[in-house]
Amino acid sequence: MEVLFERVAGLDVGKASVTVCVRVPGRRQGSRSSVTRTFKTTIGSLWVMRDWLVECGVTVAAMESTSTYWKPAFYCLEEVMEVWLLNAAHMKAVPGRKTDVRDAEWIAQLLEHGLLSPSFVPPPPIRRLRMLTRYRVQLMGDRTREAVGWS
C-alpha cells in the first residue's frame, strides 16, 4: 500500500497519559520504522512530547480520545503541525488491539496510508468566541437565579 505521509504520529490519549507512535522511513529502501513513547498529560510532559515530535520531523499527527482529554494535546500540537482528531466510531475495530501502544501504532499506520479522515475542530478564534458565549449564557443564568431568589 502506498505511503501518503512520510513522517506521522498516532496518539492514543487518555486521562493520565498519551501514548505516541511515530512512523518514519527506515534505513532500507521502502522500509518503515516506528518508535513508541508514553507521556503524562501534564503541561510540561506535553511540551516534551511536542519537542520530540518536531525533532522527529512529524508533519501530521492523528489522535483518538475519549471525552475531552484530547484538548490539551491537540492545542499543544496544532501550532507546529497538522493535527487530526479522529472519531473512534469511524475507526475499524481490530481484534486483539487491547493496549494504548497498539492503538497508537494502528492510528499511525492508518494515517500514513491516508485511510483516516479528521473530525472538524474549530480554529482558535472561533473556539474563543464559543467559550465567551458559553460563559455569558452561564452568567445570565446565574443572574436569573439570583433575581428569582429575591422575589
DSSP file with accessible surface (Angstrom, degrees, kcal/mol):
  #  RESIDUE AA STRUCTURE BP1 BP2  ACC     N-H-->O    O-->H-N    N-H-->O    O-->H-N    TCO  KAPPA ALPHA  PHI   PSI    X-CA   Y-CA   Z-CA
    1    1 A M              0   0  174      0, 0.0     2,-0.1     0, 0.0     0, 0.0   0.000 360.0 360.0 360.0 142.5    0.0    0.0    0.0
    2    2 A E        -     0   0  147    111,-0.1     2,-0.6     1,-0.1     0, 0.0  -0.423 360.0-131.5 -73.7 137.8    1.3    3.5   -0.9
    3    3 A V        +     0   0   47      1,-0.2   110,-0.2    -2,-0.1     3,-0.1  -0.811  24.7 178.6 -89.9 119.2    2.5    5.7    1.9
    4    4 A L  S    S+     0   0   96    108,-2.8     2,-0.5    -2,-0.6   109,-0.2   0.770  70.7  44.2 -90.8 -32.1    0.9    9.2    1.6
    5    5 A F        -     0   0   52    107,-1.6    -1,-0.2     1,-0.1     3,-0.2  -0.973  66.8-160.2-119.5 122.0    2.5   10.8    4.6
    6    6 A E  S    S+     0   0  116     -2,-0.5     2,-0.5     1,-0.2    -1,-0.1   0.918  81.7  27.7 -65.3 -51.1    6.3   10.3    5.2
    7    7 A R  S    S+     0   0   94     50,-0.2    52,-2.1    17,-0.1    53,-1.1  -0.944  78.9 159.1-123.9 109.6    6.5   11.2    8.9
    8    8 A V  E     -Ab  23  60A   0     15,-2.0    15,-2.5    -2,-0.5     2,-0.4  -0.830  26.1-150.2-128.4 163.2    3.4   10.7   11.0
    9    9 A A  E     -Ab  22  61A   0     51,-1.6    53,-2.5    -2,-0.3     2,-0.5  -0.999   3.9-157.1-134.8 137.4    2.4   10.2   14.6
   10   10 A G  E     -Ab  21  62A   0     11,-2.7    11,-2.7    -2,-0.4     2,-0.4  -0.962  15.5-164.6-111.0 128.4   -0.5    8.3   16.1
   11   11 A L  E     -Ab  20  63A   0     51,-2.9    53,-2.1    -2,-0.5     2,-0.6  -0.957  15.5-165.1-118.6 132.7   -1.7    9.3   19.6
   12   12 A D  E     -Ab  19  64A  14      7,-2.6     7,-2.4    -2,-0.4     2,-0.5  -0.966  22.6-158.7-111.5 110.7   -3.9    7.4   22.0
   13   13 A V  E     +Ab  18  65A   4     51,-2.5    53,-0.7    -2,-0.6     5,-0.2  -0.797  17.4 167.5-100.7 128.8   -5.0   10.0   24.6
   14   14 A G        -     0   0   19      3,-2.5    -2,-0.0    -2,-0.5    51,-0.0  -0.633  50.1 -91.0-122.0-174.1   -6.2    9.0   28.0
   15   15 A K  S    S+     0   0  152     -2,-0.2    26,-0.1     1,-0.2     3,-0.1   0.918 121.5  20.6 -67.5 -43.1   -6.8   10.8   31.2
   16   16 A A  S    S+     0   0   72      1,-0.2    25,-1.2    24,-0.1     2,-0.3   0.654 126.9  25.0-104.4 -17.5   -3.4   10.3   32.7
   17   17 A S  E     - C   0  40A  33     23,-0.3    -3,-2.5    24,-0.1     2,-0.5  -0.978  53.6-143.7-150.0 159.4   -1.2    9.6   29.7
   18   18 A V  E     -AC  13  39A   1     21,-3.2    21,-2.9    -2,-0.3     2,-0.5  -0.994  16.7-155.0-123.0 121.4   -0.7   10.0   26.0
   19   19 A T  E     -AC  12  38A   3     -7,-2.4    -7,-2.6    -2,-0.5     2,-0.4  -0.883  15.6-167.1 -98.6 126.0    0.8    7.1   24.0
   20   20 A V  E     -AC  11  37A   0     17,-3.4    17,-2.6    -2,-0.5     2,-0.5  -0.958  12.2-169.3-121.0 129.4    2.6    8.3   20.9
   21   21 A C  E     -AC  10  36A   0    -11,-2.7   -11,-2.7    -2,-0.4     2,-0.5  -0.977   9.0-161.7-116.6 121.2    3.8    6.1   18.0
   22   22 A V  E     -AC   9  35A   4     13,-3.0    13,-2.0    -2,-0.5     2,-0.5  -0.895   2.1-163.9-103.4 130.1    6.0    7.8   15.4
   23   23 A R  E     +AC   8  34A  32    -15,-2.5   -15,-2.0    -2,-0.5    11,-0.2  -0.972  19.2 160.0-116.7 125.4    6.4    6.2   11.9
   24   24 A V  E     - C   0  33A  23      9,-2.4     9,-2.8    -2,-0.5   -17,-0.1  -0.885  48.6 -73.0-135.8 165.8    9.2    7.4    9.7
   25   25 A P  E     - C   0  32A  43      0, 0.0     7,-0.3     0, 0.0     4,-0.1  -0.354  53.4-130.2 -61.4 140.6   11.1    6.0    6.7
   26   26 A G        -     0   0   20      5,-3.1     4,-0.2     2,-0.3     5,-0.1  -0.185  23.9 -98.9 -83.2-178.8   13.5    3.2    7.7
   27   27 A R  S    S+     0   0  253      2,-0.1     2,-0.2     5,-0.1    -1,-0.1   0.861 104.8  66.9 -71.5 -36.2   17.2    2.8    6.8
   28   28 A R  S >  S-     0   0  196      1,-0.1     3,-2.0     4,-0.0    -2,-0.3  -0.591 104.4 -87.7 -86.1 152.0   16.5    0.4    3.9
   29   29 A Q  T 3  S+     0   0  198      1,-0.3    -1,-0.1    -2,-0.2     3,-0.1  -0.317 111.4   5.2 -58.1 125.9   14.7    1.5    0.8
   30   30 A G  T 3  S+     0   0   77      1,-0.3    -1,-0.3    -4,-0.2     2,-0.2   0.411 101.0 122.7  81.9  -3.7   10.9    1.2    1.2
   31   31 A S    <   -     0   0   31     -3,-2.0    -5,-3.1    -5,-0.1     2,-0.4  -0.540  47.1-150.5 -91.2 160.4   11.0    0.1    4.9
   32   32 A R  E     -C   25   0A  52     -7,-0.3     2,-0.3    -2,-0.2    -5,-0.1  -0.964   6.7-162.9-126.4 144.1    9.3    1.9    7.7
   33   33 A S  E     -C   24   0A  51     -9,-2.8    -9,-2.4    -2,-0.4     2,-0.4  -0.931   4.4-159.3-125.3 154.1   10.3    2.1   11.4
   34   34 A S  E     -C   23   0A  53     -2,-0.3     2,-0.4   -11,-0.2   -11,-0.2  -0.976   7.2-166.4-134.8 148.1    8.3    3.1   14.4
   35   35 A V  E     -C   22   0A  75    -13,-2.0   -13,-3.0    -2,-0.4     2,-0.4  -0.999  10.8-160.0-131.1 134.0    9.1    4.4   17.9
   36   36 A T  E     +C   21   0A  43     -2,-0.4     2,-0.3   -15,-0.2   -15,-0.2  -0.958  13.9 169.5-120.9 134.1    6.6    4.5   20.7
   37   37 A R  E     -C   20   0A 112    -17,-2.6   -17,-3.4    -2,-0.4     2,-0.4  -0.962  23.0-138.9-136.8 156.2    6.7    6.5   23.8
   38   38 A T  E     -C   19   0A  82     -2,-0.3     2,-0.3   -19,-0.2   -19,-0.2  -0.958  19.5-173.5-119.5 135.1    4.3    7.4   26.6
   39   39 A F  E     -C   18   0A  22    -21,-2.9   -21,-3.2    -2,-0.4     2,-0.1  -0.915  25.4-114.7-123.9 151.1    4.0   10.8   28.1
   40   40 A K  E     -C   17   0A 142     -2,-0.3   -23,-0.3   -23,-0.2   -24,-0.1  -0.346  29.3-117.9 -73.8 166.1    2.0   12.1   31.1
   41   41 A T  S    S+     0   0   48    -25,-1.2   -24,-0.1   -26,-0.1     2,-0.1   0.214  74.4 118.9 -95.3  18.0   -0.8   14.6   30.4
   42   42 A T  S  > S-     0   0   77    -26,-0.2     4,-2.4     1,-0.1     5,-0.2  -0.445  78.3-111.6 -76.7 158.8    0.8   17.5   32.4
   43   43 A I  H  > S+     0   0  111      1,-0.2     4,-2.2     2,-0.2     5,-0.2   0.912 117.2  52.0 -58.3 -44.9    1.7   20.6   30.5
   44   44 A G  H  > S+     0   0   47      1,-0.2     4,-1.8     2,-0.2    -1,-0.2   0.914 111.1  46.6 -59.3 -44.0    5.4   20.0   30.9
   45   45 A S  H  > S+     0   0   31      1,-0.2     4,-2.5     2,-0.2    -1,-0.2   0.870 109.4  54.3 -67.3 -36.2    5.2   16.5   29.5
   46   46 A L  H  X S+     0   0    4     -4,-2.4     4,-2.6     2,-0.2    -1,-0.2   0.889 107.6  50.6 -66.0 -35.2    3.0   17.6   26.6
   47   47 A W  H  X S+     0   0  118     -4,-2.2     4,-2.5     2,-0.2    -2,-0.2   0.894 109.6  50.3 -67.8 -38.3    5.7   20.2   25.7
   48   48 A V  H  X S+     0   0   84     -4,-1.8     4,-2.3     2,-0.2    -2,-0.2   0.925 111.1  49.3 -63.5 -43.0    8.4   17.4   25.9
   49   49 A M  H  X S+     0   0    0     -4,-2.5     4,-2.5     2,-0.2    -2,-0.2   0.936 110.7  50.3 -60.1 -46.2    6.1   15.3   23.6
   50   50 A R  H  X S+     0   0   30     -4,-2.6     4,-2.4     1,-0.2     5,-0.2   0.928 110.5  48.7 -58.9 -47.6    5.7   18.3   21.2
   51   51 A D  H  X S+     0   0   93     -4,-2.5     4,-2.5     1,-0.2    -1,-0.2   0.898 111.1  51.0 -60.9 -40.2    9.5   18.9   21.0
   52   52 A W  H  X S+     0   0   16     -4,-2.3     4,-2.0     2,-0.2    -2,-0.2   0.924 110.2  48.7 -64.5 -42.9   10.1   15.2   20.4
   53   53 A L  H  <>S+     0   0    0     -4,-2.5     5,-2.2     2,-0.2     4,-0.4   0.911 112.5  47.9 -65.3 -40.2    7.6   15.1   17.5
   54   54 A V  H ><5S+     0   0   74     -4,-2.4     3,-1.3     1,-0.2    -1,-0.2   0.921 110.2  52.6 -65.1 -42.1    9.1   18.2   15.9
   55   55 A E  H 3<5S+     0   0  161     -4,-2.5    -1,-0.2     1,-0.3    -2,-0.2   0.865 107.2  52.6 -60.6 -35.8   12.6   16.7   16.3
   56   56 A C  T 3<5S-     0   0   28     -4,-2.0    -1,-0.3    -5,-0.2    -2,-0.2   0.558 115.7-118.4 -76.8  -9.2   11.4   13.5   14.5
   57   57 A G  T < 5 +     0   0   31     -3,-1.3    -3,-0.2    -4,-0.4   -50,-0.2   0.717  48.7 173.0  80.1  21.6   10.1   15.7   11.7
   58   58 A V      < +     0   0    9     -5,-2.2    -1,-0.2     1,-0.2   -50,-0.2  -0.422  13.7 176.4 -66.1 131.8    6.5   14.7   12.1
   59   59 A T        +     0   0   81    -52,-2.1    23,-2.1     1,-0.3     2,-0.4   0.661  66.9  35.5-108.4 -24.4    4.2   16.7    9.9
   60   60 A V  E     -bd   8  82A   4    -53,-1.1   -51,-1.6    21,-0.2     2,-0.4  -0.998  62.0-175.9-135.3 131.1    0.8   15.1   10.6
   61   61 A A  E     -bd   9  83A   0     21,-2.5    23,-3.0    -2,-0.4     2,-0.4  -0.975   5.5-164.4-124.9 140.1   -0.4   13.7   13.9
   62   62 A A  E     -bd  10  84A   0    -53,-2.5   -51,-2.9    -2,-0.4     2,-0.4  -0.971   9.2-168.0-123.7 140.3   -3.7   11.9   14.4
   63   63 A M  E     -bd  11  85A   0     21,-2.6    23,-2.8    -2,-0.4     2,-0.4  -0.972  14.5-160.1-134.7 145.7   -5.3   11.3   17.8
   64   64 A E  E     +bd  12  86A  26    -53,-2.1   -51,-2.5    -2,-0.4     2,-0.3  -0.956  26.6 161.9-117.4 137.2   -8.1    9.2   19.3
   65   65 A S  E     -b   13   0A  23     21,-0.5     2,-0.3    -2,-0.4    23,-0.3  -0.996  33.7-128.8-154.3 156.5   -9.5   10.1   22.6
   66   66 A T  S >  S-     0   0  107    -53,-0.7     3,-1.4    -2,-0.3     4,-0.2  -0.779  76.4 -16.1-101.4 151.7  -12.5    9.7   24.9
   67   67 A S  T 3  S-     0   0   81     -2,-0.3     3,-0.3     1,-0.2    -2,-0.1  -0.201 117.8 -41.1  58.0-139.7  -14.3   12.6   26.4
   68   68 A T  T >  S+     0   0   78      1,-0.2     3,-1.3     2,-0.1    -1,-0.2   0.198 102.7 110.2-108.7  17.8  -12.4   16.0   26.3
   69   69 A Y  T <>  +     0   0   88     -3,-1.4     4,-0.6     1,-0.3    -1,-0.2   0.703  68.4  68.3 -66.1 -18.7   -9.0   14.6   27.2
   70   70 A W  H 3> S+     0   0   37     -3,-0.3     4,-2.8    -4,-0.2    -1,-0.3   0.758  79.4  81.0 -70.7 -25.1   -7.8   15.3   23.6
   71   71 A K  H <> S+     0   0   78     -3,-1.3     4,-3.0     1,-0.2     5,-0.3   0.897  89.1  46.2 -58.1 -52.0   -7.9   19.1   24.0
   72   72 A P  H  > S+     0   0   63      0, 0.0     4,-1.9     0, 0.0    -1,-0.2   0.940 117.5  44.2 -59.6 -42.4   -4.6   19.8   25.8
   73   73 A A  H  X S+     0   0    2     -4,-0.6     4,-1.9     2,-0.2    -2,-0.2   0.927 115.5  48.4 -66.7 -42.6   -2.6   17.6   23.4
   74   74 A F  H  X S+     0   0   12     -4,-2.8     4,-2.3     1,-0.2    -1,-0.2   0.949 112.9  46.7 -61.7 -50.0   -4.4   18.9   20.4
   75   75 A Y  H  < S+     0   0   75     -4,-3.0     4,-0.5    -5,-0.2    -1,-0.2   0.845 111.3  53.0 -65.0 -32.4   -3.9   22.6   21.3
   76   76 A C  H  < S+     0   0   13     -4,-1.9     3,-0.3    -5,-0.3    -1,-0.2   0.886 117.4  36.3 -69.0 -37.0   -0.2   21.9   22.2
   77   77 A L  H >X S+     0   0    0     -4,-1.9     3,-1.7     1,-0.2     4,-1.4   0.743  96.0  79.9 -90.2 -24.0    0.5   20.4   18.8
   78   78 A E  T 3< S+     0   0   55     -4,-2.3    -1,-0.2     1,-0.3    -2,-0.1   0.737  87.6  59.6 -63.7 -20.5   -1.7   22.5   16.4
   79   79 A E  T 34 S+     0   0  138     -4,-0.5    -1,-0.3    -3,-0.3    -2,-0.1   0.738 115.7  31.3 -76.7 -23.4    0.8   25.3   16.3
   80   80 A V  T <4 S+     0   0   60     -3,-1.7     2,-0.3     1,-0.2    -2,-0.2   0.528 125.3   9.2-115.1  -9.6    3.6   23.2   14.9
   81   81 A M  S  < S-     0   0   19     -4,-1.4     2,-0.4   -20,-0.0    -1,-0.2  -0.976  83.7 -80.4-159.0 170.5    1.9   20.6   12.7
   82   82 A E  E     -d   60   0A 105    -23,-2.1   -21,-2.5    -2,-0.3     2,-0.4  -0.674  47.8-165.0 -78.8 128.9   -1.3   19.4   11.2
   83   83 A V  E     -d   61   0A  19     -2,-0.4     2,-0.5   -23,-0.2   -21,-0.2  -0.973   6.4-160.2-123.2 132.5   -3.3   17.6   13.9
   84   84 A W  E     -d   62   0A  28    -23,-3.0   -21,-2.6    -2,-0.4     2,-0.5  -0.942   7.1-151.8-113.0 129.5   -6.3   15.3   13.2
   85   85 A L  E     -d   63   0A  23     34,-0.5    34,-3.4    -2,-0.5     2,-0.4  -0.867  22.5-150.3 -95.3 127.9   -8.9   14.4   15.8
   86   86 A L  E     -d   64   0A  10    -23,-2.8     2,-0.7    -2,-0.5   -21,-0.5  -0.799  13.2-128.0-105.5 143.5  -10.4   11.1   15.0
   87   87 A N    >>  -     0   0   65     30,-0.4     3,-1.4    -2,-0.4     4,-0.8  -0.777  17.2-147.6 -85.1 118.0  -13.9    9.7   15.7
   88   88 A A  G >4 S+     0   0   48     -2,-0.7     3,-0.7   -23,-0.3    -1,-0.2   0.828  96.1  60.0 -58.7 -30.8  -13.3    6.4   17.4
   89   89 A A  G 34 S+     0   0   84      1,-0.2    -1,-0.3    -3,-0.1     4,-0.1   0.791 100.9  55.2 -69.6 -24.8  -16.5    5.0   15.9
   90   90 A H  G <4 S+     0   0  134     -3,-1.4     2,-0.3     2,-0.1    -1,-0.2   0.669  89.6  88.7 -82.3 -17.6  -15.1    5.6   12.4
   91   91 A M  S << S-     0   0   14     -4,-0.8     2,-0.2    -3,-0.7    25,-0.1  -0.661  89.6-110.2 -81.7 137.6  -12.0    3.6   13.0
   92   92 A K        -     0   0  171     -2,-0.3     2,-0.5     1,-0.1    -2,-0.1  -0.443  28.9-120.1 -68.9 133.5  -12.4   -0.1   12.3
   93   93 A A        -     0   0   94     -2,-0.2    -1,-0.1    -4,-0.1    -4,-0.0  -0.615  29.9-161.5 -73.9 123.4  -12.4   -2.3   15.4
   94   94 A V    >   -     0   0   48     -2,-0.5     3,-1.6     3,-0.1    -1,-0.0  -0.939  19.1-120.2-110.7 124.3   -9.5   -4.7   15.1
   95   95 A P  T 3  S+     0   0  125      0, 0.0     3,-0.1     0, 0.0     0, 0.0  -0.320  96.1  29.6 -60.6 140.9   -9.5   -7.8   17.2
   96   96 A G  T 3  S+     0   0   33      1,-0.2     2,-1.3     2,-0.0     3,-0.2   0.301  78.5 125.1  95.1 -11.5   -6.5   -8.0   19.5
   97   97 A R    <   +     0   0   50     -3,-1.6    -1,-0.2     1,-0.2    -3,-0.1  -0.673  23.2 140.6 -82.4  97.5   -5.9   -4.3   20.0
   98   98 A K        +     0   0  175     -2,-1.3     2,-0.3    -3,-0.1    -1,-0.2   0.528  47.6  64.6-116.2 -10.8   -6.1   -4.2   23.7
   99   99 A T  S  > S-     0   0   71     -3,-0.2     4,-2.1     1,-0.1     5,-0.1  -0.797  78.0-120.9-118.7 160.9   -3.3   -1.7   24.7
  100  100 A D  H  > S+     0   0   71     -2,-0.3     4,-2.7     1,-0.2     5,-0.2   0.865 113.8  57.2 -62.4 -36.5   -2.7    2.0   24.2
  101  101 A V  H  > S+     0   0   56      1,-0.2     4,-2.4     2,-0.2    -1,-0.2   0.945 108.2  45.0 -62.5 -47.6    0.6    1.1   22.4
  102  102 A R  H  > S+     0   0  138      1,-0.2     4,-2.5     2,-0.2    -1,-0.2   0.886 112.3  52.6 -64.4 -38.4   -1.2   -1.0   19.8
  103  103 A D  H  X S+     0   0   27     -4,-2.1     4,-2.5     2,-0.2    -2,-0.2   0.941 110.4  47.4 -61.3 -46.3   -3.9    1.7   19.4
  104  104 A A  H  X S+     0   0    0     -4,-2.7     4,-2.3     1,-0.2   -83,-0.2   0.912 113.1  48.7 -62.5 -41.7   -1.3    4.4   18.8
  105  105 A E  H  X S+     0   0   61     -4,-2.4     4,-2.4     2,-0.2    -1,-0.2   0.914 111.2  50.1 -63.5 -42.5    0.6    2.1   16.3
  106  106 A W  H  X S+     0   0   63     -4,-2.5     4,-2.5     2,-0.2     5,-0.2   0.921 110.6  49.3 -63.7 -43.1   -2.7    1.3   14.5
  107  107 A I  H  X S+     0   0    0     -4,-2.5     4,-2.6     1,-0.2    -1,-0.2   0.935 111.4  49.7 -61.5 -46.0   -3.6    5.0   14.2
  108  108 A A  H  X S+     0   0    0     -4,-2.3     4,-2.5     1,-0.2    -2,-0.2   0.912 111.4  48.8 -61.2 -42.3   -0.1    5.8   12.8
  109  109 A Q  H  X S+     0   0   71     -4,-2.4     4,-1.1     2,-0.2    -1,-0.2   0.923 112.9  46.5 -65.5 -43.9   -0.3    3.1   10.2
  110  110 A L  H  <>S+     0   0   22     -4,-2.5     5,-2.7     1,-0.2     6,-0.3   0.913 113.4  50.5 -63.3 -40.7   -3.8    4.1    9.1
  111  111 A L  H ><5S+     0   0    0     -4,-2.6     3,-2.0    -5,-0.2    -2,-0.2   0.929 104.8  54.9 -64.3 -46.2   -2.7    7.8    8.9
  112  112 A E  H 3<5S+     0   0    1     -4,-2.5  -108,-2.8     1,-0.3  -107,-1.6   0.795 111.3  46.3 -62.2 -24.7    0.5    7.1    6.9
  113  113 A H  T 3<5S-     0   0   42     -4,-1.1    -1,-0.3    -3,-0.3    -2,-0.2   0.370 115.5-114.8 -97.2   3.2   -1.6    5.4    4.2
  114  114 A G  T < 5S+     0   0   30     -3,-2.0    -3,-0.2    -4,-0.2    -2,-0.1   0.798  73.9 133.2  72.6  29.6   -4.3    8.1    4.1
  115  115 A L      < +     0   0  101     -5,-2.7     2,-0.3    -6,-0.2    -4,-0.2   0.273  52.7  73.5 -97.3  10.9   -7.1    5.8    5.5
  116  116 A L        -     0   0   24     -6,-0.3   -30,-0.0    -5,-0.2   -25,-0.0  -0.877  60.0-155.9-121.5 155.3   -8.4    8.3    8.1
  117  117 A S        -     0   0   80     -2,-0.3   -30,-0.4   -30,-0.1     2,-0.1  -0.999  23.8-122.8-129.5 136.6  -10.4   11.5    7.9
  118  118 A P        -     0   0   63      0, 0.0   -32,-0.2     0, 0.0     2,-0.2  -0.376  17.7-122.3 -77.8 153.1  -10.3   14.1   10.6
  119  119 A S        -     0   0   44    -34,-3.4   -34,-0.5    -2,-0.1     2,-0.4  -0.530  41.4 -91.6 -81.2 160.2  -13.2   15.5   12.6
  120  120 A F        +     0   0  167     -2,-0.2    -1,-0.1   -36,-0.1   -36,-0.0  -0.594  42.9 179.4 -78.2 128.1  -13.9   19.2   12.5
  121  121 A V        -     0   0   24     -2,-0.4     6,-0.0    -3,-0.0   -36,-0.0  -0.993  30.9-121.0-125.0 120.1  -12.2   21.2   15.2
  122  122 A P        -     0   0   12      0, 0.0     5,-0.0     0, 0.0     0, 0.0  -0.244  32.8-101.5 -60.2 149.4  -13.0   25.0   15.0
  123  123 A P    >>  -     0   0   68      0, 0.0     4,-2.2     0, 0.0     3,-0.6  -0.246  41.5 -95.5 -66.5 160.8  -10.0   27.3   14.6
  124  124 A P  H 3> S+     0   0   44      0, 0.0     4,-2.6     0, 0.0     5,-0.2   0.842 121.5  53.7 -50.3 -43.7   -8.7   29.1   17.8
  125  125 A P  H 3> S+     0   0   76      0, 0.0     4,-2.0     0, 0.0     5,-0.1   0.924 111.9  45.7 -61.1 -38.7  -10.6   32.4   17.2
  126  126 A I  H <> S+     0   0   81     -3,-0.6     4,-2.6     2,-0.2     5,-0.2   0.899 111.0  53.2 -68.8 -39.8  -13.9   30.5   16.9
  127  127 A R  H  X S+     0   0   38     -4,-2.2     4,-2.3     1,-0.2    -1,-0.2   0.916 109.3  49.0 -61.1 -42.2  -13.1   28.4   19.9
  128  128 A R  H  X S+     0   0  156     -4,-2.6     4,-2.4    -5,-0.2    -1,-0.2   0.918 111.2  49.7 -64.2 -41.5  -12.5   31.6   22.0
  129  129 A L  H  X S+     0   0  102     -4,-2.0     4,-2.6    -5,-0.2    -2,-0.2   0.921 110.7  49.8 -63.4 -41.2  -15.8   33.1   20.8
  130  130 A R  H  X S+     0   0  112     -4,-2.6     4,-2.6     2,-0.2    -1,-0.2   0.908 110.4  50.2 -63.8 -41.8  -17.7   29.9   21.7
  131  131 A M  H  X S+     0   0  128     -4,-2.3     4,-2.3     2,-0.2    -1,-0.2   0.924 111.7  48.2 -61.7 -43.4  -16.1   29.9   25.2
  132  132 A L  H  X S+     0   0  112     -4,-2.4     4,-2.4     2,-0.2    -2,-0.2   0.920 111.9  49.4 -63.4 -42.4  -17.1   33.6   25.7
  133  133 A T  H  X S+     0   0   75     -4,-2.6     4,-2.4     1,-0.2    -2,-0.2   0.921 111.4  48.7 -64.0 -44.0  -20.6   32.9   24.5
  134  134 A R  H  X S+     0   0  147     -4,-2.6     4,-2.2     1,-0.2    -1,-0.2   0.897 111.1  50.9 -62.8 -39.4  -21.0   29.9   26.8
  135  135 A Y  H  X S+     0   0  130     -4,-2.3     4,-2.6     2,-0.2    -2,-0.2   0.915 109.1  50.9 -65.1 -40.9  -19.6   31.9   29.7
  136  136 A R  H  X S+     0   0  159     -4,-2.4     4,-2.5     2,-0.2    -2,-0.2   0.922 109.0  50.8 -62.1 -43.8  -22.1   34.7   29.0
  137  137 A V  H  X S+     0   0   93     -4,-2.4     4,-2.2     1,-0.2    -1,-0.2   0.923 110.6  50.1 -60.7 -40.9  -25.0   32.2   29.0
  138  138 A Q  H  X S+     0   0  108     -4,-2.2     4,-2.4     1,-0.2    -2,-0.2   0.932 110.6  48.7 -63.3 -44.1  -23.8   30.9   32.3
  139  139 A L  H  X S+     0   0   79     -4,-2.6     4,-2.6     1,-0.2    -1,-0.2   0.895 110.2  51.6 -63.3 -39.9  -23.7   34.4   33.8
  140  140 A M  H  X S+     0   0   69     -4,-2.5     4,-2.4     2,-0.2    -1,-0.2   0.904 110.2  49.3 -64.1 -40.0  -27.2   35.2   32.5
  141  141 A G  H  X S+     0   0   23     -4,-2.2     4,-2.5     2,-0.2    -2,-0.2   0.912 110.9  49.6 -64.3 -42.3  -28.5   32.0   34.1
  142  142 A D  H  X S+     0   0   60     -4,-2.4     4,-2.2     2,-0.2    -2,-0.2   0.920 111.3  49.6 -61.2 -43.6  -26.8   32.9   37.4
  143  143 A R  H  X S+     0   0  170     -4,-2.6     4,-2.6     1,-0.2    -2,-0.2   0.922 110.7  49.7 -62.1 -43.2  -28.3   36.4   37.3
  144  144 A T  H  X S+     0   0   82     -4,-2.4     4,-2.6     1,-0.2     5,-0.2   0.923 110.1  50.3 -63.6 -42.9  -31.7   35.0   36.6
  145  145 A R  H  X S+     0   0  152     -4,-2.5     4,-1.8     1,-0.2    -1,-0.2   0.900 112.3  47.3 -62.7 -40.4  -31.5   32.5   39.5
  146  146 A E  H  X S+     0   0  125     -4,-2.2     4,-1.0     2,-0.2    -2,-0.2   0.916 112.3  49.3 -66.7 -42.3  -30.4   35.3   41.9
  147  147 A A  H >X S+     0   0   61     -4,-2.6     4,-0.6     1,-0.2     3,-0.5   0.903 111.4  48.7 -65.4 -39.4  -33.2   37.7   40.7
  148  148 A V  H >< S+     0   0   96     -4,-2.6     3,-0.9     1,-0.2    -1,-0.2   0.881 106.1  58.6 -68.2 -34.4  -35.8   34.9   41.2
  149  149 A G  H 3< S+     0   0   66     -4,-1.8    -1,-0.2    -5,-0.2    -2,-0.2   0.781 103.8  52.5 -65.9 -25.2  -34.5   34.2   44.6
  150  150 A W  H <<        0   0  211     -4,-1.0    -1,-0.2    -3,-0.5    -2,-0.2   0.607 360.0 360.0 -87.2 -12.8  -35.1   37.8   45.7
  151  151 A S    <<        0   0  134     -3,-0.9    -3,-0.0    -4,-0.6    -4,-0.0  -0.205 360.0 360.0 -82.1 360.0  -38.8   38.0   44.7
